[in-house]
Amino acid sequence: LASKLVGLGVGKGDIISVLLSQSFDMVISLLGILKSGASFLPIDPNSPKGRISYMLSDSDSKLLLSRSSIIASIGLTSDFMDLETLSFEEEISNLALDFSHDSLAYVIYTSGSTGHPKGVMIEHGSLLNLCYWHNSTYEVV
């Protein structure tokens, strides 16, 4: 998936929206996006259509990853990469990772106390700090 994204011009600084329920597709998408150097915006398909449309527009997302069944059930008209029809038959090589601690890892939207959801940008360094805290607090080895 990362190679396909890079082939489409996705890279560092781009935000890729992921409209999927919790699934293997979600995990593959998030890892593929990070491997491409881009950042992800997870969107719950159970959110209201207006909220989903707002997040896609407000985030200036370069691409939407989803399944046609989810897009149809919500009634969105956005262009998207359909994970149901995506094939991975071509020969690919492993991509080098290209990010630093201050690179954007992901964006999440708050409930929006002003009436509109607000995007919060999380960098890789902040995510790494969270991982260290989890490992230390819960004695993960």
C-alpha positions in Angstrom: 0.0 0.0 0.0 2.8 2.4 0.8 4.4 1.9 -2.6 1.0 2.5 -4.3 0.6 5.7 -2.3 4.1 6.9 -3.2 3.3 6.1 -6.8 0.3 8.4 -6.6 2.5 11.3 -5.4 1.8 10.9 -1.7 4.6 11.8 0.7 5.8 13.9 3.6 3.4 16.6 4.6 0.3 15.0 3.0 -2.7 13.9 5.1 -4.5 10.8 4.0 -8.0 10.2 5.4 -9.0 6.7 6.4 -12.8 6.0 6.5 -12.9 2.4 7.9 -14.2 0.5 10.8 -11.7 -1.2 13.1 -10.3 -4.0 10.9 -7.2 -5.4 9.2 -7.8 -2.9 6.4 -7.5 -0.1 9.0 -4.2 -1.4 10.4 -2.8 -2.0 6.9 -3.9 1.5 5.8 -2.4 3.3 8.8 0.9 1.5 8.5 1.0 2.0 4.7 0.4 5.7 5.1 3.1 6.1 7.8 5.5 4.1 5.6 4.8 6.4 2.7 5.9 9.4 4.8 2.4 10.9 5.0 0.2 11.2 8.0 -3.3 9.8 8.6 -6.7 11.1 9.6 -8.9 8.3 11.0 -12.6 8.8 10.4 -15.3 6.7 12.1 -17.8 5.6 9.4 -20.5 5.8 12.1 -20.0 9.6 12.4 -22.7 11.8 10.9 -22.2 12.5 7.1 -21.9 16.3 7.8 -19.0 15.7 10.3 -17.3 13.4 7.8 -17.6 15.9 5.0 -16.4 18.7 7.2 -13.3 16.8 8.3 -12.4 15.8 4.7 -12.7 19.4 3.6 -11.1 21.1 6.7 -8.1 18.8 6.8 -7.2 19.3 3.1 -6.8 15.6 2.9 -5.0 14.5 -0.3 -6.7 11.1 -0.6 -9.4 9.1 1.1 -9.0 5.3 1.7 -12.2 3.4 2.2 -14.4 0.6 0.9 -17.1 1.1 -1.7 -19.6 -0.5 0.7 -18.9 2.1 3.4 -19.0 5.0 0.9 -22.3 3.8 -0.4 -23.8 3.3 3.0 -22.9 6.9 4.0 -23.9 8.4 0.7 -20.6 10.3 0.2 -19.7 11.5 -3.3 -16.0 11.9 -2.6 -13.3 10.4 -4.7 -11.6 7.6 -2.9 -9.2 4.7 -3.2 -11.3 1.5 -2.9 -9.6 -1.1 -0.7 -12.1 -3.7 -2.0 -10.7 -3.6 -5.5 -7.1 -2.7 -4.8 -4.6 -5.3 -6.1 -1.0 -5.8 -5.0 0.3 -8.0 -7.8 3.2 -5.9 -9.0 6.8 -6.4 -7.8 7.8 -3.8 -5.2 10.8 -3.0 -3.1 10.8 -2.0 0.5 10.6 1.8 1.0 13.0 3.7 3.2 11.3 5.5 6.1 11.5 9.3 5.7 10.3 11.2 8.8 11.7 12.8 11.9 10.4 13.5 15.4 8.8 16.7 14.2 7.0 15.2 11.2 3.2 14.9 11.4 2.1 11.4 12.3 -1.7 11.8 12.5 -4.6 14.2 12.9 -7.6 13.7 15.1 -10.7 15.8 15.4 -12.1 16.9 18.7 -15.8 17.1 19.5 -15.6 20.8 18.8 -16.7 23.0 21.7 -17.2 25.9 19.2 -19.8 23.8 17.3 -17.2 22.7 14.7 -14.7 19.9 15.2 -11.1 21.0 15.5 -8.2 19.1 14.0 -5.3 18.3 16.4 -2.0 17.5 14.8 0.2 14.9 16.5 3.9 14.6 15.6 6.0 11.4 15.7 7.9 12.7 18.7 4.7 13.1 20.7 3.6 9.6 19.7 7.0 8.2 20.7 6.7 9.8 24.1 3.3 8.2 24.6 4.8 4.8 23.6 7.6 5.2 26.2 5.1 6.1 28.8 2.9 3.1 28.1 6.0 0.8 28.2 7.2 2.3 31.5 3.8 2.5 33.2 2.5 -0.9 32.1 5.9 -2.6 32.2 5.8 -3.7 28.6 8.9 -5.5 27.5 
